[in-house]
Amino acid sequence: QSALTQPASVSGSPGLSITISCTGASSDVGGYNYVSWYQQHPGKVPKLIIYDVNNRPSGVSTRFSGSKSGNTASLTISGLQAEDEADYYCSSFTSSTLYVFGTGTKVTVL
Amino acid sequence: QVQLVQSGAEVESPGASMKVSCKAVGYTITGHYIHWVRQAPGQGLEWMGWINPNSGGTDYAQKFQGRVTMTRDTSISTAYMELSRLRSDDTAVYYCARGRYCSDGVCYHNYFDPWGQGTLVTVSS
């Protein structure tokens, strides 16, 4: 199972919006609505921020939103803030009851 | 409060085996799958496999098949991940994370939450 493809880095100015893509295949992202996103600050444990494509866990900012079209899922961060600077990973359930992560995206707030 | 508490850092020799534990606190371990994920220094997250603590059933990423064994001891609410024939590129932080639960043939919570605090395993001679 190959890793899902994410851009290595995305940057944006405070207050603006950015979108991170996560491209897979019909056997993972395209085949199931089980895409989740994780935020990881340096030296910290990954934190769930989106599950089942577009659901936010309790306590996660409404500035984070998710979507999916075909084999590509996306994470949008609106009103970018300095605290959003982190690494972001997508993940998907796949056929054969396995899971796969994306390659990871480093978000920089300019 | 639901949390997963992992064992402490380890230093292992090449060719040896490692075993990391993950204790479920605040919920019944048999209710959810437990996943294992690792992260090499400066690298991304890599899914290793899962165990269903209720049945003991497992499924592993192809990369680790033959080298990884996931087990559990429900009497102490603890899951284990053992990796054998260690190499230097197995140096990583190993995480456990709570996963899905299934009821009446339908599975929910198909994501990883919460995560353990991570266990650094260093493979070095």
Interface residues (C-beta under 8 A of the other chain):
Chain A: Q1 A3 Y32 Y34 S36 Y38 Q40 V45 P46 K47 L48 Y51 D52 P57 D87 Y89 S91 F93 S96 T97 L98 Y99 V100 F101 G102 T103 G104
Chain B: H35 V37 G44 L45 E46 W47 W50 D59 A61 Q62 Y95 N110 Y111 F112 D113 P114 W115 G116 Q117 G118
